[in-house]
Amino acid sequence: MNISRGDSISPFYAMEVKKEANKLQAAGHEIFHMELGEPGGPPPLSVLRSAQNALGSSDPNIFGYTEALGSPSLRKRIAQYYSNTDSNEIESDRVIVTTGSSSAFTLGLLAAFQSGARIGLTEPGYPAYRNIVQALGMTVVPIATEPGQRYQPTTELLDTVGKLDGLVIASPANPTGTMLDKSLLASLVNWSQDRGVRLISDEVYHGITYEADAVSLAKLDRQAIVINSFSKYFCMPGWRLGWMIVPPELIRPVELLAQNLFISPPALAQHAALEVFGCIKELDDRVATYAKNRLILLDSLPLAGFDKLAPPDGAFYIFADVQSLTDDSASFCKQMLHETGVAVTPGTDFDSKRGKRFLRFSIAGPTKTIEKAAKRLISWRS
């Protein structure tokens, strides 16, 4: 039998590193996990208690399907969250709850674009963007960003890549952690509106910032597709719950797609997620730990020879240019894992052409893990 598309999708190398690290750990080696982009702890206790209480309930709404667009109560609560955090008034019917942000991305692309549409993706960038666009029969238009642009798109750069139907932006970005401020976002909105390009904004790391708050594109562009998740700031990655904000004309197309592709988001996760909005202080304390870890690595990595770092304004990563150390980051990561126990992700996940010269360090683990890993790397490179 023929395989249509799956064989053309690239591996997610972070998961390959995770698999190798787990083998070493099972064999008794001390491993410092800095390879995956997930929070360094469980959801808030009240979220867990809500789920536990629900499991003992006889309420059929806890165990059955919800509406395809998500439970009305959660959609309203998400809209309220925008109003509370930055006075951004969003109609709740434009809020669509999804099975993780990945399904939001899939639904948004299918609803807004035809097969063959040209979708601009900045590099370095999250690899699933590229793979989902390709799997849906659309055309990836890679946009190579540079350190001088803080690895973010500019209107001048976009003018060089030809016609686009859509453009994905991320702020804070994975893997670099860099952000777009309000003026830069506004310039991208003006550029896209002048050319009929729809923006898709990945905002899954909103809430995890260190110098300034992130600005939601939902406040600047009503035609944009804005995607967020309960996986990062809200510390619920395994619950597979996200959301999107769409223009009014895309609500029904997304609903029809969601009915057929996903039926509905998980009901128990939606029920528990209602509690997480009352846990902002606890979640901000978690971000404070990331901030501490960030400073440890910003001080320590240059001492280990990793001295060309992207400015991590947000998210929980540090992206390092290691071309002075290696021309094969995947092999370098493997050697580093075996010789130091420090597991990080090669840049080949994030940049199809230049990835061999980069590494990504996650700072989301316990501070003691970050401190020990930093000492191992300094000792290894000295």
CORWO-V284257 format. One record per helix or strand of 3 or more residues. SS is the DSSP state (a for helix, b for strand). FROM is the first residue (numbers start at 0). TO is the last residue. If there is no record, write none. Layout:
# CORWO-V284257
ss: {SS,SS}
from: {FROM,FROM}
to: {TO,TO}
This chain:
# CORWO-V284257
ss: {a,a,a,a,a,a,b,a,b,a,b,a,a,b,a,b,a,b,a,b,a,a,a,b,a,a,a,b,a}
from: {5,12,44,59,71,91,94,99,117,126,138,146,154,165,181,197,216,224,236,241,247,266,279,316,328,346,354,357,366}
to: {7,25,54,62,85,93,97,111,122,134,143,148,157,169,194,201,218,228,238,244,260,275,303,320,339,348,356,361,380}
